[in-house]
C-alpha cells in the first residue's frame, strides 16, 4: 500500500493590476506535493477579480478551480465543467483568457 505524500501549499500569489493594465486582481493558489522529482498539483484556484467588469460572484470575472470534486471554469457568474489535461494547460488557458478580457475591456 503506497502512502500519498502530504499536500502542501506550493504557490499563493496576488497581483494588483494597474488601471492601464486593465485593473483588478489576479490570484493564484496551488496545492500539491513533490514525487520523484516532479510536482503533482492536487488543488488549484486561479481567479481574475475586477468589480468594474463584473459585480457578481464577489467580482470574479474569470476563474478556474477544482473545488467540489470537479474541474470547472467561472465566467461572469456562470460555472461550467472543463476538460482537464494538466494544471499547466489550465494555467495557460487562464492567462490567455484574462488577457483577452482585459484587452476587450480597453486595458493594455
DAHU-V761481 format. One record per helix or strand. SS is the DSSP state (H for helix, E for strand). FROM is the first residue (numbers start at 1). TO is the last residue. Records with the same first field share a line. If there is no record, write none. Layout:
BEGIN
SS = FROM-TO / FROM-TO
END
This chain:
BEGIN
E = 8-16 / 25-35 / 38-49 / 60-65 / 72-75 / 78-81
H = 19-21 / 57-59 / 67-69 / 87-104
END
